[in-house]
């Protein structure tokens, strides 16, 4: 990464999954110095699902402007954020109207969804990532159970064959300090990456509170959010070794420790509730590119997560440990000039152990997961049309799931392209929903898997300096899992009939000059509850805003770049009856950056989040931070010797 943390000259880099073509024979892809290029990881969206609309967001191009993972993912169309307030507090995504546990989150292709089915993105620091792939739509055929609304793949930083250092330190409001340091180097004919990261925040921001809401003329009082601190640290180690021309072994180890206070709501604050987490991920992958365009991938992975809740109400205390692992073999092979066949087989096991309170119906639950998948990329009309049928048969515990899909992509004149998909995907109930009591939340072992039947179509125009895509989608959700009151003082998950979600997505990017760039992502979402109950029938689903907008512009050379960003969403319901409403919001962010020097290159940034100090709440009524100021300095240094230019012989 030679530019490291250079000042961004564009916003996120939206891109569609590129067309996948049969590989050329090995003898034809050897470069001029006799080296065979490393094979592309087969879990990349462009290969796994070539017909889907995928937004690829580069962290390097965002520079030091984004402060956490959600900051970047919120710039993708089809995505809305659920944020519980400040650094280190819970953050999750809603993609195309699916609940947060209906979005798969992967780390280099390894699922990170927890025992409850969702992923807390506050625990995935931005420092780990090189780029994000946001695939929207039915993903069951390629990624398995859980991808009802879409999939987010976090692509980690790469090892390097040069000696380099890079890092960043930032400090700002509420004593928020974060930092990371990364080093790459060659090691015994291998390439190495070591990254360390950490952060802390007191989170004690002020907010207005109205103690007498029934008296509209009373002025609100100022309160401070207590027990909202967070801290964490972690590391990433990657090692890449070439066994032979076109054959690579990639090993990864990632781990993190973090903890935070659980402040409660503004109406019912909690002074002593705490949450602590541990995570460890191990992966070993073998990639090979063979003659005739054949690609092979074999991987084994193991993930362990431990969660501890202390303080607060006794019924909400306890510990749980999740251990998940498996192996996967995948291959791609051209069949003549018109077909590229992909086959995948995987097997794994997931186990959950609970201790203390809450206790499960059994202290230990586990199940096996196994699947087989086949996909054919059929090229027609000299490659102008690709049709991609795929199907996955999956066994998750006692559930058997079938996820078929058909996609197509067509190249049109004037640099236009059309993509369309129709498919079915499922989400099996999680171990916690089935078997584990969580305080006042009861399990239900009779739950059925959720199912989504979806269709989408999009038209895009792309040039060297711009991208415009407009698309629509419709999804029918069946057997949705939701919690309902269960007398006397508990809630229990149950399956409900169905719901529909339709929408429009607009994705635009322009870079007319090297000094000016901008991007816009807009989503219109129309959700309908189809349950046969007059109280809920045809009402909007809660936590799904109809309008979501992210717009960004950057102006200036690298030595002084200014940027502004608008994040807006419309009001949304907080319950199914529509009685509780979360007001709409519009947040303005702004910043300045300056990059000086080359060896090392230093980038100084000053960022203002929520510049107009708007007072807003999250989906549970938690107050969110007001105006926040962050200052940072980033560094990148390539320690490899500068090559000496030699004149050619006479």
C-alpha positions as CSV (number, residue, x, y, z in Angstrom):
1,X,0.0,0.0,0.0
2,X,2.2,2.8,-1.3
3,X,-0.2,5.7,-0.8
4,X,-1.2,4.5,2.6
5,X,-3.4,7.1,4.2
6,X,-3.2,9.7,1.4
7,X,-5.9,12.3,1.5
8,X,-9.1,11.1,-0.2
9,X,-9.9,12.6,-3.5
10,X,-13.2,10.8,-3.9
11,X,-15.8,9.3,-1.6
12,X,-16.6,5.6,-1.5
13,X,-15.9,3.8,-4.6
14,X,-19.1,2.2,-5.8
15,X,-18.6,-0.6,-8.3
16,X,-20.6,-3.4,-9.8
17,X,-19.3,-6.9,-9.6
18,X,-17.1,-7.3,-12.7
19,X,-17.8,-9.7,-15.5
20,X,-16.2,-13.1,-14.8
21,X,-14.6,-14.6,-17.8
22,X,-12.8,-18.0,-18.3
23,X,-9.2,-17.8,-17.3
24,X,-6.5,-17.9,-20.0
25,X,-4.1,-20.9,-20.1
26,X,-1.4,-20.6,-17.5
27,X,1.3,-20.2,-20.1
28,X,-0.4,-17.0,-21.4
29,X,-0.7,-15.2,-18.1
30,X,3.0,-15.4,-17.0
31,X,4.2,-11.8,-16.7
32,X,7.4,-10.3,-18.2
33,X,9.6,-11.3,-15.3
34,X,8.5,-14.9,-15.3
35,X,6.2,-14.8,-12.3
36,X,2.7,-16.2,-12.3
37,X,0.1,-13.8,-10.8
38,X,-1.3,-14.8,-7.5
39,X,-4.8,-16.3,-7.8
40,X,-7.7,-14.1,-6.8
41,X,-9.5,-15.3,-3.6
42,X,-12.6,-17.2,-4.7
43,X,-14.8,-15.6,-1.9
44,X,-14.7,-12.2,-3.7
45,X,-18.1,-11.0,-4.8
46,X,-17.1,-10.6,-8.4
47,X,-16.5,-14.4,-8.6
48,X,-19.0,-15.7,-6.2
49,X,-22.1,-13.9,-7.6
50,X,-21.2,-12.2,-10.9
51,X,-24.8,-11.1,-11.7
52,X,-25.5,-9.3,-8.4
53,X,-25.2,-5.6,-7.8
54,X,-22.2,-5.1,-5.5
55,X,-20.9,-1.8,-4.1
56,X,-17.1,-2.0,-3.4
57,X,-15.9,0.6,-1.0
58,X,-12.2,1.2,-0.7
59,X,-10.9,2.2,2.8
60,X,-7.7,3.7,1.3
61,X,-9.7,6.1,-0.9
62,X,-11.7,7.2,2.1
63,X,-8.4,8.1,3.9
64,X,-8.8,9.3,7.5
65,X,-12.4,10.6,7.1
66,X,-14.3,7.5,8.3
67,X,-13.9,6.6,12.0
68,X,-15.6,3.2,12.2
69,X,-17.0,0.5,10.0
70,X,-20.5,1.8,10.0
71,X,-19.4,5.2,8.7
72,X,-18.3,3.5,5.5
73,X,-21.1,1.0,5.1
74,X,-23.7,3.7,5.5
75,X,-22.6,5.2,2.2
76,X,-23.9,2.2,0.2
77,X,-27.5,2.3,-1.2
78,X,-29.9,-0.2,0.3
79,X,-28.3,0.2,3.7
80,X,-29.6,1.9,6.8
81,X,-27.8,2.0,10.2
82,X,-28.9,1.1,13.7
83,X,-26.6,2.9,16.1
84,X,-26.7,2.9,19.9
85,X,-24.6,5.9,20.5
86,X,-20.9,6.7,20.2
87,X,-17.6,4.9,19.9
88,X,-17.8,1.2,20.8
89,X,-21.6,1.0,21.3
90,X,-23.7,-1.4,19.4
91,X,-24.1,-0.9,15.6
92,X,-25.8,-3.0,13.0
93,X,-27.2,-2.8,9.5
94,X,-30.6,-3.2,7.8
95,X,-30.1,-4.2,4.2
96,X,-33.1,-4.0,1.8
97,X,-35.6,-4.2,4.7
98,X,-34.2,-7.4,6.2
99,X,-33.7,-7.3,10.0
100,X,-30.1,-7.0,11.2
101,X,-29.9,-10.8,11.7
102,X,-30.9,-11.2,8.1
103,X,-27.6,-9.7,6.8
104,X,-24.5,-11.9,6.7
105,X,-21.2,-10.3,7.7
106,X,-18.0,-12.0,6.6
107,X,-14.4,-11.5,7.4
108,X,-12.5,-12.6,4.3
109,X,-15.4,-15.0,3.6
110,X,-15.6,-16.3,7.2
111,X,-19.1,-15.7,8.8
112,X,-19.0,-13.4,11.9
113,X,-22.7,-13.6,12.8
114,X,-23.1,-14.4,16.4
115,X,-25.2,-16.8,18.4
116,X,-28.2,-14.5,18.1
117,X,-27.9,-14.3,14.3
118,X,-26.6,-10.7,14.0
119,X,-23.2,-9.0,13.9
120,X,-22.3,-6.0,16.1
121,X,-20.2,-4.0,13.7
122,X,-18.8,-1.8,16.5
123,X,-16.6,-4.8,17.3
124,X,-15.0,-4.8,13.8
125,X,-12.5,-1.9,13.7
126,X,-12.0,-0.1,10.4
127,X,-8.3,-0.6,10.7
128,X,-8.7,-4.3,9.8
129,X,-10.2,-3.6,6.4
130,X,-8.8,-2.9,3.0
131,X,-12.2,-2.7,1.3
132,X,-15.9,-3.6,1.8
133,X,-18.1,-5.6,-0.6
134,X,-21.8,-4.9,-0.1
135,X,-23.9,-7.3,-2.0
136,X,-27.6,-6.5,-1.9
137,X,-30.4,-9.0,-2.6
138,X,-30.9,-12.8,-2.3
139,X,-27.6,-14.4,-1.3
140,X,-28.6,-17.8,-0.1
141,X,-27.5,-19.7,-3.2
142,X,-23.9,-18.4,-2.9
143,X,-23.5,-17.7,0.8
144,X,-26.0,-19.9,2.6
145,X,-28.4,-19.4,5.5
146,X,-28.7,-15.8,6.8
147,X,-28.3,-13.6,3.7
148,X,-32.0,-12.5,3.4
149,X,-31.2,-8.9,2.6
150,X,-27.6,-9.2,1.5
151,X,-24.0,-9.8,2.5
152,X,-21.2,-7.6,3.6
153,X,-17.7,-9.1,3.1
154,X,-14.9,-7.3,4.9
155,X,-11.7,-7.7,2.9
156,X,-8.7,-7.4,5.3
157,X,-5.4,-5.7,4.6
158,X,-2.9,-7.6,2.4
159,X,0.6,-8.8,3.3
160,X,3.3,-7.1,1.4
161,X,6.7,-8.0,-0.2
162,X,8.2,-4.7,0.9
163,X,9.2,-3.4,4.3
164,X,6.6,-0.7,5.2
165,X,5.0,1.0,8.2
166,X,1.7,2.8,8.4
167,X,-0.5,4.0,11.2
168,X,-2.9,6.6,12.5
169,X,-3.6,8.3,15.8
170,X,-6.8,10.3,16.6
171,X,-8.2,12.1,19.5
172,X,-11.4,14.0,20.0
173,X,-14.6,14.7,21.9
174,X,-15.6,12.6,25.0
175,X,-11.9,11.6,25.4
176,X,-12.2,9.4,22.3
177,X,-8.8,8.1,21.3
178,X,-8.1,5.5,18.6
179,X,-5.0,4.2,16.9
180,X,-3.5,1.5,14.8
181,X,-0.1,0.5,13.5
182,X,0.6,-1.9,10.6
183,X,3.8,-3.4,9.2
184,X,4.5,-5.5,6.1
185,X,7.7,-7.3,5.3
186,X,9.0,-10.3,3.3
187,X,9.8,-13.2,5.6
188,X,11.5,-16.4,4.5
189,X,10.1,-16.3,0.9
190,X,6.7,-15.3,2.4
191,X,4.8,-12.0,2.8
192,X,3.8,-10.8,6.2
193,X,1.3,-8.3,7.7
194,X,1.0,-7.5,11.4
195,X,-1.6,-4.9,12.5
196,X,-2.3,-3.7,16.0
197,X,-5.3,-1.5,16.9
198,X,-7.0,-0.1,20.0
199,X,-9.3,2.6,21.2
200,X,-11.1,4.1,24.2
201,X,-13.8,6.6,24.9
202,X,-15.6,7.9,28.0
203,X,-18.8,8.4,26.0
204,X,-20.2,10.9,28.5
205,X,-21.8,13.3,26.1
206,X,-24.6,15.7,27.1
207,X,-28.1,15.5,25.7
208,X,-31.4,17.3,26.2
209,X,-34.0,15.5,28.3
210,X,-37.7,16.4,28.8
211,X,-38.8,15.1,32.3
212,X,-42.4,16.3,31.7
213,X,-43.3,15.4,28.1
214,X,-47.0,16.0,28.7
215,X,-46.2,19.7,29.2
216,X,-45.0,20.9,25.8
217,X,-43.9,24.4,27.0
218,X,-41.4,23.1,29.5
219,X,-37.8,23.6,28.6
220,X,-35.7,20.4,28.5
221,X,-32.9,19.9,31.0
222,X,-29.4,19.0,30.1
223,X,-28.2,15.5,31.2
224,X,-25.0,13.6,30.6
225,X,-25.0,10.0,29.4
226,X,-23.2,8.0,32.0
227,X,-21.9,4.4,31.9
228,X,-21.4,4.8,28.2
229,X,-17.7,4.2,28.0
230,X,-16.0,1.7,25.7
231,X,-12.5,0.4,25.1
232,X,-11.0,-2.3,22.9
233,X,-7.8,-3.7,21.4
234,X,-6.9,-6.3,18.9
235,X,-4.5,-7.6,16.3
236,X,-4.4,-9.1,12.8
237,X,-1.7,-11.3,11.5
238,X,-1.6,-12.5,7.9
239,X,1.0,-14.6,6.1
240,X,1.1,-15.4,2.4
241,X,3.4,-18.0,0.9
242,X,3.8,-19.2,-2.7
243,X,4.2,-22.9,-2.8
244,X,4.6,-23.0,-6.6
245,X,3.8,-20.8,-9.6
246,X,0.1,-20.0,-9.2
247,X,-0.3,-21.8,-5.9
248,X,-0.6,-19.7,-2.7
249,X,-1.1,-20.5,1.0
250,X,-2.8,-17.7,3.0
251,X,-2.9,-17.9,6.8
252,X,-4.8,-15.4,9.0
253,X,-5.2,-15.0,12.8
254,X,-7.4,-12.2,14.2
255,X,-8.3,-11.5,17.8
256,X,-9.9,-8.7,19.8
257,X,-10.8,-7.8,23.4
258,X,-13.4,-5.1,24.1
259,X,-15.7,-3.9,26.8
260,X,-18.4,-1.3,27.3
261,X,-20.9,0.2,29.6
262,X,-24.6,-0.4,28.9
263,X,-26.1,3.0,29.7
264,X,-29.8,2.0,29.3
265,X,-32.3,4.5,27.9
266,X,-32.8,8.2,28.8
267,X,-35.9,7.3,30.7
268,X,-34.4,4.3,32.5
269,X,-30.6,4.7,32.8
270,X,-28.5,1.9,34.2
271,X,-25.4,2.8,36.2
272,X,-23.6,-0.5,36.5
273,X,-24.4,-2.8,33.5
274,X,-21.3,-4.0,31.7
275,X,-20.5,-6.1,28.6
276,X,-17.2,-7.7,27.8
277,X,-16.2,-9.7,24.7
278,X,-13.4,-11.8,23.3
279,X,-13.1,-12.9,19.7
280,X,-10.5,-15.1,18.0
281,X,-10.5,-16.2,14.3
282,X,-8.1,-18.6,12.6
283,X,-8.1,-19.4,8.9
284,X,-5.8,-21.4,6.6
285,X,-6.5,-21.2,2.9
286,X,-4.9,-22.8,-0.2
287,X,-5.5,-21.1,-3.6
288,X,-4.4,-22.4,-6.9
289,X,-4.6,-21.4,-10.6
290,X,-4.0,-24.3,-12.9
291,X,-3.7,-24.6,-16.7
292,X,-6.9,-24.2,-18.6
293,X,-8.3,-21.5,-16.3
294,X,-9.1,-23.9,-13.5
295,X,-9.2,-22.3,-10.0
296,X,-9.2,-24.2,-6.7
297,X,-9.7,-23.1,-3.2
298,X,-9.6,-25.0,0.1
299,X,-10.0,-23.4,3.5
300,X,-10.4,-24.4,7.1
301,X,-11.4,-21.9,9.7
302,X,-12.2,-21.6,13.5
303,X,-13.9,-18.8,15.4
304,X,-14.5,-18.4,19.1
305,X,-16.5,-15.7,20.8
306,X,-17.1,-15.1,24.5
307,X,-19.7,-12.7,25.9
308,X,-20.1,-11.7,29.5
309,X,-22.8,-9.5,31.0
310,X,-22.5,-8.2,34.5
311,X,-24.2,-5.6,36.7
312,X,-27.6,-4.4,35.9
313,X,-30.7,-6.6,36.6
314,X,-29.8,-10.1,37.9
315,X,-32.0,-11.7,35.1
316,X,-29.7,-10.1,32.4
317,X,-26.4,-11.3,33.8
318,X,-24.5,-14.3,32.5
319,X,-21.9,-15.6,30.1
320,X,-22.0,-17.4,26.8
321,X,-19.3,-18.9,24.5
322,X,-19.8,-19.6,20.8
323,X,-17.4,-22.0,19.0
324,X,-17.8,-22.4,15.2
325,X,-15.6,-23.9,12.6
326,X,-15.6,-25.7,9.3
327,X,-14.0,-26.5,6.0
328,X,-14.8,-25.5,2.5
329,X,-13.6,-26.6,-0.9
330,X,-14.5,-24.6,-4.0
331,X,-13.6,-24.9,-7.7
332,X,-14.1,-23.0,-10.9
333,X,-13.6,-24.6,-14.3
334,X,-14.4,-23.4,-17.9
335,X,-16.4,-25.9,-19.9
336,X,-15.7,-24.9,-23.5
337,X,-16.0,-21.2,-24.4
338,X,-19.6,-20.7,-23.2
339,X,-19.7,-22.1,-19.6
340,X,-17.8,-21.5,-16.3
341,X,-18.9,-24.1,-13.7
342,X,-18.4,-23.4,-10.0
343,X,-18.9,-26.1,-7.3
344,X,-18.7,-25.6,-3.5
345,X,-18.9,-28.1,-0.7
346,X,-18.7,-27.2,3.0
347,X,-19.1,-28.7,6.4
348,X,-18.9,-27.2,9.9
349,X,-20.1,-27.2,13.4
350,X,-21.4,-24.5,15.7
351,X,-21.7,-24.8,19.5
352,X,-23.0,-22.5,22.2
353,X,-22.3,-22.8,25.9
354,X,-24.1,-20.7,28.6
355,X,-23.1,-20.1,32.2
356,X,-24.6,-18.3,35.1
357,X,-27.7,-16.3,34.4
358,X,-29.4,-16.4,32.0
359,X,-29.3,-20.2,31.6
360,X,-30.5,-22.1,28.6
361,X,-32.9,-25.0,28.5
362,X,-29.7,-27.0,28.2
363,X,-26.2,-25.7,29.3
364,X,-24.7,-26.6,25.9
365,X,-26.3,-26.7,22.4
366,X,-24.7,-27.4,19.1
367,X,-25.5,-28.4,15.5
368,X,-23.9,-29.4,12.3
369,X,-23.9,-27.3,9.1
370,X,-23.3,-28.8,5.7
371,X,-24.0,-27.6,2.1
372,X,-23.3,-28.2,-1.5
373,X,-23.6,-25.5,-4.3
374,X,-23.4,-25.4,-8.0
375,X,-23.4,-22.4,-10.4
376,X,-23.0,-22.1,-14.1
377,X,-22.0,-18.8,-15.8
378,X,-23.3,-19.2,-19.4
379,X,-21.9,-16.8,-22.0
380,X,-24.2,-15.9,-25.0
381,X,-24.0,-13.6,-28.0
382,X,-20.2,-13.3,-27.9
383,X,-20.2,-12.5,-24.2
384,X,-22.8,-9.6,-24.3
385,X,-25.2,-11.7,-22.3
386,X,-24.3,-13.9,-19.2
387,X,-27.0,-16.1,-17.6
388,X,-26.0,-17.4,-14.1
389,X,-28.2,-20.1,-12.6
390,X,-27.1,-21.4,-9.1
391,X,-28.5,-23.6,-6.4
392,X,-27.5,-24.5,-2.8
393,X,-28.7,-27.4,-0.7
394,X,-28.0,-26.8,3.0
395,X,-28.5,-28.6,6.2
396,X,-28.5,-26.4,9.4
397,X,-29.2,-28.5,12.5
398,X,-32.6,-30.1,11.9
399,X,-33.5,-27.7,9.0
400,X,-33.0,-28.5,5.3
401,X,-32.9,-25.4,3.1
402,X,-33.0,-25.1,-0.7
403,X,-31.8,-21.8,-2.2
404,X,-32.1,-21.4,-6.0
405,X,-31.3,-18.3,-7.9
406,X,-31.0,-17.2,-11.6
407,X,-29.1,-14.0,-12.5
408,X,-28.3,-12.3,-15.8
409,X,-26.1,-9.4,-16.9
410,X,-26.2,-7.8,-20.3
411,X,-23.9,-5.3,-22.0
412,X,-25.7,-2.7,-24.0
413,X,-24.5,0.1,-26.4
414,X,-23.3,3.4,-25.0
415,X,-21.6,1.8,-22.0
416,X,-24.9,0.7,-20.5
417,X,-25.3,-2.6,-18.5
418,X,-28.4,-4.4,-17.1
419,X,-28.4,-6.8,-14.3
420,X,-31.3,-8.8,-13.0
421,X,-31.8,-11.6,-10.4
422,X,-34.6,-13.7,-8.9
423,X,-34.0,-16.1,-6.1
424,X,-34.9,-17.6,-2.7
425,X,-32.9,-17.7,0.5
426,X,-33.5,-18.7,4.1
427,X,-32.4,-17.9,7.6
428,X,-32.5,-20.7,10.1
429,X,-33.4,-19.7,13.7
430,X,-30.3,-19.1,15.8
431,X,-29.2,-21.3,18.7
432,X,-30.2,-18.5,21.1
433,X,-33.7,-18.0,19.6
434,X,-34.3,-21.8,19.8
435,X,-32.7,-22.8,23.1
436,X,-31.3,-20.0,25.3
437,X,-33.2,-17.8,27.7
438,X,-31.7,-14.2,27.7
439,X,-33.1,-12.5,30.7
440,X,-36.7,-11.7,29.9
441,X,-36.4,-13.1,26.3
442,X,-37.6,-16.7,26.2
443,X,-36.5,-19.4,23.6
444,X,-38.9,-21.1,21.2
445,X,-37.7,-24.6,20.0
446,X,-40.6,-24.7,17.5
447,X,-39.5,-21.9,15.3
448,X,-39.4,-22.3,11.5
449,X,-36.7,-20.8,9.2
450,X,-37.4,-17.4,7.7
451,X,-37.7,-17.3,3.9
452,X,-37.2,-14.5,1.4
453,X,-38.2,-14.6,-2.3
454,X,-36.7,-11.6,-4.1
455,X,-36.3,-10.1,-7.5
456,X,-34.3,-7.1,-8.7
457,X,-33.2,-5.3,-11.8
458,X,-30.7,-2.4,-12.3
459,X,-29.4,-0.3,-15.2
460,X,-25.9,1.2,-15.0
461,X,-23.8,3.6,-17.0
462,X,-20.1,3.7,-16.4
463,X,-17.2,5.8,-17.8
464,X,-13.6,6.4,-16.6
465,X,-14.8,9.3,-14.5
466,X,-18.3,8.4,-13.4
467,X,-20.8,5.7,-12.5
468,X,-24.6,6.0,-12.4
469,X,-26.8,3.0,-11.5
470,X,-30.6,2.9,-10.8
471,X,-32.3,-0.2,-9.7
472,X,-35.5,-1.6,-8.2
473,X,-36.3,-4.6,-6.1
474,X,-39.1,-6.5,-4.5
475,X,-38.9,-9.1,-1.6
476,X,-41.5,-11.2,0.0
477,X,-40.6,-12.4,3.5
478,X,-42.3,-15.4,5.0
479,X,-42.3,-16.8,8.5
480,X,-40.6,-13.7,10.0
481,X,-39.2,-14.2,13.5
482,X,-40.3,-11.5,15.9
483,X,-40.6,-11.2,19.7
484,X,-44.0,-10.8,21.2
485,X,-45.0,-10.2,24.9
486,X,-45.3,-13.5,26.8
487,X,-47.1,-13.2,30.2
488,X,-46.4,-12.3,32.8
489,X,-43.1,-10.3,32.2
490,X,-41.3,-11.9,29.3
491,X,-41.1,-12.0,25.5
492,X,-40.9,-15.0,23.2
493,X,-40.0,-15.3,19.5
494,X,-42.7,-16.6,17.1
495,X,-43.1,-17.0,13.3
496,X,-45.5,-14.5,11.6
497,X,-47.1,-14.8,8.3
498,X,-45.4,-12.5,5.8
499,X,-44.2,-9.0,4.9
500,X,-43.2,-7.4,1.6
501,X,-40.5,-4.8,0.9
502,X,-40.1,-2.9,-2.3
503,X,-37.6,-0.3,-3.1
504,X,-35.5,1.9,-5.4
505,X,-31.8,2.3,-5.2
506,X,-29.7,5.1,-6.8
507,X,-25.9,5.0,-6.8
508,X,-23.8,7.8,-8.3
509,X,-20.1,8.7,-8.4
510,X,-18.3,11.3,-10.3
511,X,-14.6,12.4,-10.5
512,X,-14.4,15.0,-13.2
513,X,-11.0,16.2,-12.2
514,X,-8.2,15.2,-9.8
515,X,-9.3,18.0,-7.5
516,X,-13.1,17.3,-7.4
517,X,-15.1,14.2,-6.6
518,X,-18.5,13.4,-5.3
519,X,-20.9,10.5,-4.6
520,X,-24.6,10.0,-3.8
521,X,-26.5,7.0,-2.6
522,X,-30.3,7.1,-2.2
523,X,-32.8,4.4,-1.2
524,X,-36.6,4.5,-1.2
525,X,-38.0,1.6,0.8
526,X,-41.7,0.7,1.1
527,X,-42.4,-2.1,3.6
528,X,-45.8,-3.7,4.3
529,X,-46.8,-6.0,7.1
530,X,-49.0,-8.7,5.6
531,X,-50.1,-10.4,8.8
532,X,-53.9,-11.0,8.9
533,X,-54.5,-8.7,11.9
534,X,-56.3,-5.4,11.4
535,X,-54.0,-3.7,13.9
536,X,-50.9,-4.4,11.8
537,X,-52.1,-5.3,8.3
538,X,-50.4,-3.2,5.6
539,X,-48.6,-1.0,8.1
540,X,-44.9,-0.2,7.6
541,X,-42.5,-2.5,9.3
542,X,-40.7,-0.9,12.3
543,X,-37.1,0.3,11.9
544,X,-37.3,0.7,8.2
545,X,-37.1,4.3,7.1
546,X,-38.7,5.0,3.7
547,X,-35.9,7.4,2.6
548,X,-32.2,7.1,3.2
549,X,-29.6,9.5,1.6
550,X,-25.8,9.7,1.8
551,X,-24.1,12.5,-0.3
552,X,-20.5,13.5,-0.2
553,X,-18.2,15.9,-2.0
554,X,-14.4,16.5,-1.8
555,X,-12.5,19.4,-3.2
556,X,-8.8,20.4,-3.4
557,X,-5.3,19.0,-3.9
558,X,-3.6,16.5,-1.6
559,X,-1.9,19.3,0.4
560,X,-5.3,20.8,1.4
561,X,-8.6,18.9,0.8
562,X,-12.0,19.9,2.1
563,X,-15.0,17.6,2.3
564,X,-18.6,17.7,3.3
565,X,-21.0,14.8,3.8
566,X,-24.8,14.7,4.4
567,X,-26.5,11.7,6.0
568,X,-30.3,11.8,6.1
569,X,-33.1,9.4,6.8
570,X,-36.9,9.9,7.1
571,X,-39.0,9.1,10.2
572,X,-39.6,5.4,11.0
573,X,-41.9,3.4,13.2
574,X,-40.6,1.8,16.4
575,X,-43.4,-0.7,16.8
576,X,-45.8,-2.6,14.6
577,X,-48.9,-0.5,15.6
578,X,-47.2,2.7,14.4
579,X,-47.8,4.4,17.8
580,X,-44.1,5.0,18.5
581,X,-42.2,7.0,15.9
582,X,-38.5,7.8,15.6
583,X,-38.2,11.3,14.0
584,X,-36.3,11.8,10.8
585,X,-32.7,13.2,10.9
586,X,-30.2,15.0,8.8
587,X,-26.6,15.0,9.9
588,X,-23.9,17.2,8.3
589,X,-20.2,16.1,8.6
590,X,-17.2,18.2,7.4
591,X,-13.5,18.0,7.5
592,X,-10.1,19.2,6.2
593,X,-7.0,17.1,5.4
594,X,-3.4,17.9,4.4
595,X,-0.8,15.4,3.2
596,X,2.9,16.4,3.2
597,X,6.1,14.5,2.5
598,X,6.8,11.2,0.8
599,X,9.1,9.2,2.9
600,X,7.3,9.3,5.3
601,X,4.0,10.7,4.0
602,X,2.0,12.4,6.8
603,X,-1.7,13.2,6.7
604,X,-3.2,15.7,9.2
605,X,-7.0,15.7,9.5
606,X,-9.6,17.6,11.4
607,X,-13.2,16.3,11.2
608,X,-16.5,17.5,12.6
609,X,-19.3,15.0,13.0
610,X,-22.8,16.3,13.3
611,X,-21.6,19.8,12.6
612,X,-24.9,21.4,13.3
613,X,-25.2,19.7,16.7
614,X,-28.6,18.0,15.8
615,X,-30.0,16.1,18.8
616,X,-31.3,12.7,17.6
617,X,-32.1,9.3,19.1
618,X,-31.5,5.8,18.0
619,X,-34.2,3.2,17.2
620,X,-34.6,2.4,20.9
621,X,-34.8,6.0,22.1
622,X,-31.1,6.2,23.1
623,X,-29.7,9.7,22.7
624,X,-26.9,9.9,20.2
625,X,-23.9,12.2,20.4
626,X,-24.1,15.9,19.3
627,X,-21.3,17.7,17.6
628,X,-18.1,15.8,17.7
629,X,-14.6,17.0,16.9
630,X,-11.8,14.6,15.9
631,X,-8.1,15.4,15.1
632,X,-5.8,12.8,13.6
633,X,-2.4,12.2,12.1
634,X,-1.6,9.3,9.8
635,X,1.7,8.1,8.5
636,X,2.9,5.8,5.8
637,X,6.6,4.9,5.2
638,X,8.1,2.5,2.7
639,X,11.4,1.3,4.0
640,X,12.4,-0.6,0.9
641,X,15.5,0.7,-0.9
642,X,14.6,3.0,-3.8
643,X,15.6,1.2,-7.0
644,X,18.6,2.8,-8.7
645,X,17.8,3.6,-12.4
646,X,20.4,2.2,-14.8
647,X,20.9,3.5,-18.3
648,X,20.4,0.9,-21.0
649,X,23.5,-0.4,-22.6
650,X,24.6,1.3,-25.8
